[in-house]
Amino acid sequence: MEFILITGRTMHQGETIHQKCSEEYMKACAICEMNPEDMKEMGVKEGDVVRVSSEAGEVDVYVKPCEGLDRGVVFIPMGPWANAVIPAGTDSTGMPSFKGIRVRIEKSDGMVLRADELVMRYAYD
């Protein structure tokens, strides 16, 4: 299914930012929050792995319901998992766009990588 991705900082991400290889950081950031109705339509439940793909790349993350998101919009906290699907920069500022990114999401049999594993994967791609 097609979605619009927004990214941003969260309190939980901020609490664990200095422990980027910890399980706590992964639980706080390796997630894709989604409207529960979109989850139902996709046939996924909390904790399932989904693949988020954009023109910039793809990443496997855990899906989590969020009542506050409109249908068709998903949220990933800033961090290595969001960075995997964010385009490198804009023409005018050179700054990446962290909001309004078109993504495709599908259920995945893949594994959610730890932050260090994800960084190493992209370092040598």
N, C-alpha and C positions, 0 to 999 in steps of 0.2 A: 504494500500500500504506500501511497505517496503522502508525505507530511511536510510541515514547515518546522524546522528546528530552531529553537532559541537556546542559548547557553547563558550561564551567569554564575555568580558566586552564591554559595549557600553557607549557612552557619556550620553545618557538619563538615563541609569541605574545608572551611577555614580552620576548624578545630584540629584537623589532622594534616594540614598542609606541610608540616615539618617532618612528617612520617610517611613520605610518599611510597615506600615499599611495604607499608603495614597493611594488614587486613582491614583495619578501620578506614584507612584512606580509600581502599578499593571499594568498600561498602558504601562510602559517601559519594564516590565519583564515577564508578563504573556502572552507572545506571542510566536508564532512559525512562523518564517519567512520562506517562501517557494517560489520556482520558480513559476511564474504565470502559466506556462504550466502544471506543476504538480497540481496546484490548479484547473485548468480547467478540467484536467483529473479526479480529485477526485469529481468534482461538488461542490466545496466550493468557497466562495467569502470572501473578506476582512471583518473581524469582526465575521465570523462564529466561532463556537466552534469546536475544534478538540480534540480527545483523542490521546495522544502520549504515547505509551507503549514500555517498554523494559523489559529485564530480571529482572531489579531492581525494577520496579514499573510502575505506570501510572499516568498521570495528564491531566486535561482538561485545554486548553489554547485557546486564540484567534489566528486565522490565519491571516497572513499579507503577502502580496506579496513582493518579493525582486528580482528585475531584476538581481542582481549580483550573485545570487546563481545558481550553476549548477543544472540541473535536477537530482533528486534523493538525494539531500543534503538539509537538513533543519538546521536552526539556532534558538537556544533559548538563550537569555541572561542569564548570571550566576545569580543565585538567587534560592529561594525556589522551583520554578516551574521546573527549570532545575535539581535541586538536587533530585527531586522526581523520575527521570528516569536514573540518573547516578549511575553506580555500585559503591559499597563502596570503593574499592581499588584494586590495582594490586598486583600480587604476589611478585614483586621485590622491589617496593618502599613503598607500603602501601598508596600511593597517588592515589586518584580517577583519572580515565581517563576522561577528559572533551571533547575529540574529537574522532570521528570515532566510535560512539556508534550506533549499529544497533537498529532501532526503527520501530514500525508499527504505522501508522497514519490513523485514520478513523474519519469521521464526527461524532459528538457527540451531544446528547440532554442534556448532563450534564451541570453543572454550574461551571464556573471558580471561584475557591475559592480565598479569600484574603490571603495574606501571613501568617497572624496569624492563620487563619482557616486551611490552608494547613499544617503548622507546628504542630498544635494540632492533626490533623488527623494522621500524621505519628508518633507522640509521643506516641500514644496509640494503634498503630497497632501491 
